[in-house]
Amino acid sequence: MEAWEDAQGNLVKYSLAYINPAIGANDNGRVLGYDNAHNYHDKHYLGNIYPVEDFSTYEEIVNRFETELKEFIQ
């Protein structure tokens, strides 16, 4: 998990990723992830990338990521 803020404390960039090459050979081993690296919010899931159209807050994305991560880590 990485997050960057500007001088005013506003979130400007984030990256959440679960990497496991044994599960996700595509996407550099990233199995699950969320980021806004290209000025839009997207989800990485088993080599596929999907737009996150319902982004509300960074905290909500972190919660979503942690919930979905339980599918792979038990």
C-alpha positions in Angstrom: 0.0 0.0 0.0 1.3 3.4 -1.0 -0.4 6.8 -0.9 0.9 10.3 -1.7 -0.5 13.6 -0.6 0.2 17.1 -1.8 1.3 20.0 0.5 -2.3 20.6 1.6 -2.8 17.0 2.6 -5.0 16.0 -0.3 -4.5 12.5 -1.7 -3.0 12.7 -5.2 -1.9 9.2 -5.9 -2.3 5.7 -4.5 -1.5 2.1 -5.2 -2.8 -1.0 -3.4 -1.5 -4.3 -4.6 -1.3 -8.0 -3.7 1.4 -9.6 -5.7 1.9 -13.4 -5.9 3.5 -14.7 -9.1 2.3 -18.2 -8.3 -1.3 -17.1 -8.7 -1.1 -14.2 -11.1 1.5 -14.7 -13.8 0.1 -11.8 -15.8 0.4 -8.2 -14.8 3.8 -8.7 -13.2 2.4 -11.1 -10.6 -0.3 -8.6 -9.4 -3.3 -10.6 -8.4 -5.4 -7.8 -7.0 -4.8 -4.1 -7.0 -6.3 -0.6 -7.1 -4.6 2.6 -8.2 -5.0 5.9 -9.9 -1.6 5.9 -11.6 -3.0 7.1 -15.0 -5.3 9.9 -13.6 -8.3 7.5 -13.2 -9.2 4.9 -10.7 -8.9 1.3 -11.8 -8.9 -2.3 -10.4 -6.4 -5.0 -11.4 -7.8 -8.5 -11.0 -5.9 -11.6 -12.2 -4.4 -9.9 -15.2 -7.5 -7.8 -16.2 -8.0 -4.1 -15.6 -11.4 -2.6 -14.9 -12.4 1.1 -14.3 -13.6 1.9 -10.9 -16.6 4.1 -11.7 -18.0 4.3 -8.2 -14.9 5.7 -6.5 -15.9 7.8 -3.4 -12.9 7.9 -1.0 -9.5 6.4 -0.6 -10.7 4.8 2.7 -13.5 3.1 0.9 -11.1 1.7 -1.7 -8.8 0.4 1.1 -11.7 -1.3 2.7 -12.8 -2.8 -0.6 -9.2 -4.0 -1.3 -8.9 -5.6 2.2 -12.2 -7.4 1.9 -11.4 -8.7 -1.6 -7.9 -9.7 -0.5 -9.5 -12.3 1.9 -10.4 -14.3 -1.2 -6.6 -15.1 -1.6 -5.3 -14.9 1.9 -6.9 -17.0 4.6 
